[in-house]
Amino acid sequence: MSGLSRNAYILRRLGVRSDELRPLDKNQRLRLILWRVFCRPFTAPSLPLFWRYWNPFYGYYLGKYVYRPCRRMLPHPISVLATFAFCGFFLHDILGWPAYASLKGGIAPPHNITTWFLIIALGLVVSEKLGLRFDSLAPRARAGIHLAYLCGTYLLMRLVV
C-alpha cells in the first residue's frame, strides 16, 4: 500500500487496471466497479482476502491510519483486532446511534457492529494462523463460504450481545 495513491489502491484492490477503464463510458465503468466491489470479495480464496477486497475505500484509510500505526507497536493479530474494532465502533456503531436513539426513545444503543466485527476479526486471525484457503473450490462455493461466515458471525454476535 505504501506509495500508492488512494485511487490506485482502490483500483488495485478491485482488480481493475486503468487501461481497462479508458475505453469504457461512464455507465460501463460504474457497472464494472460495482460488480468488482460486490462480487469479487465473495469469490476470494481466503477470509483475509475477502476483507482486503471488501470496501477498498475504507480499506485504504483503515490500513493507512489504523492498521499500520498499530502494527508498528503490536503484533499482527492484535492490530487486526484493533482495526476491526475501530471500524465497527467509529465507522458503523456511532453512525447508527442517532437513528437507534430516535427509535428507542433516547436509549443508548448497544455496540452490536463492534462486537460483530471483533468476532469476524478473531475468525480471520484464526484462519490465517491455520492457513485456511479455498483456492481449489469453485467461485460459487467460495461465495457460499463467505456468506455463511458473515451470517454465522452475525448470529454469534446476536447470542453474545
Residue, then its C-alpha position, 0 to 999 in steps of 0.5 A: m500500500s505504501g506509495l500508492s495513491r488512494n485511487a490506485y489502491i482502490l483500483r488495485r484492490l478491485g482488480v481493475r487496471s486503468d487501461e481497462l477503464r479508458p475505453l469504457d463510458k461512464n455507465q460501463r465503468l460504474r457497472l464494472i466497479l460495482w460488480r468488482v466491489f460486490c462480487r469479487p470479495f465473495t469469490a476470494p480464496s481466503l477470509p483475509l482476502f475477502w476483507r482486503y477486497w471488501n470496501p477498498f475505500y475504507g480499506y485504504y484509510l483503515g490500513k493507512y491510519v489504523y492498521r499500520p500505526c498499530r502494527r508498528m507497536l503490536p503484533h499482527p493479530i492484535s492490530v487486526l483486532a484493533t482495526f476491526a474494532f475501530c471500524g465497527f465502533f467509529l465507522h458503523d456503531i456511532l453512525g447508527w446511534p442517532a437513528y437507534a436513539s430516535l427509535k428507542g426513545g433516547i436509549a443508548p444503543p448497544h455496540n452490536i457492529t463492534t462486537w460483530f466485527l471483533i468476532i469476524a476479526l478473531g475468525l480471520v486471525v484464526s484462519e490465517k494462523l491455520g492457513l485456511r484457503f479455498d483456492s481449489l473450490a469453485p467461485r460459487a462455493r467460495a461465495g457460499i463460504h463467505l456468506a455463511y461466515l458473515c451470517g454465522t458471525y452475525l448470529l454469534m454476535r446476536l447470542v453474545v450481545 
